[in-house]
Amino acid sequence: MAENGSDRQVPETPEDARIDSLEERLRRAQEREAERTGANRPARDDSEAQGGRVLSYLLGGLFGGTLVGWTIDRLAGTGGVALIVGLVLGIVGGFWSIVRISTGAKPGARDE
């Protein structure tokens, strides 16, 4: 009884099917591109960045102190004493840097 335009279904033309197919292929291509480039990955947060910084300070102090101590041992022939001292100083320096960043001190700021 109601024959206004809102109740009737318009038959889908072949042109509409091609457009729908094109839109679907475009959507899939955009999803693949987003996956390939990493656009769907969550952004790094501050705690992840700080965790990486802590790890680098700890390992840098450890390996740096060991390398300096080993070099002094080789040049001076001290028989491993400088290696142990360098290792301990490197670990202490690494932990000191970690304590400083955990308390919120700015890098390069001097303790007074």
DAGITA-V932050 format. One record per pair of residues at least 4 apart in sequence whose ideal C-beta (glycine too) atoms are under 6 Angstrom apart, sorted by the first residue. I is the first residue (numbers start at 1). GAP is how many residues later the second one is. D is the distance in Angstrom with one decimal. If there is no record, write none. Layout:
i: <I:I>
gap: <GAP:GAP>
d: <D:D>
//
This chain:
i: <2:12:34:34:44:44:54:56:57:57:57:58:59:60:61:61:61:61:61:62:62:64:65:65:65:65:66:66:68:69:69:69:69:69:70:72:72:73:73:73:78:82:100:105>
gap: <5:4:5:6:4:5:44:4:37:40:41:36:4:4:4:29:30:32:33:28:29:26:21:22:24:25:20:21:18:13:14:16:17:18:13:4:10:5:9:10:4:4:5:4>
d: <5.3:4.8:4.1:5.3:4.9:5.9:5.3:5.5:5.1:4.3:5.5:4.5:5.9:5.4:5.9:4.3:6.0:4.6:2.6:5.3:5.8:5.4:4.3:5.3:5.1:1.8:6.0:5.0:4.7:4.6:4.0:5.9:2.2:5.8:5.1:5.6:3.9:5.2:4.6:5.0:4.9:5.9:4.4:5.5>
//
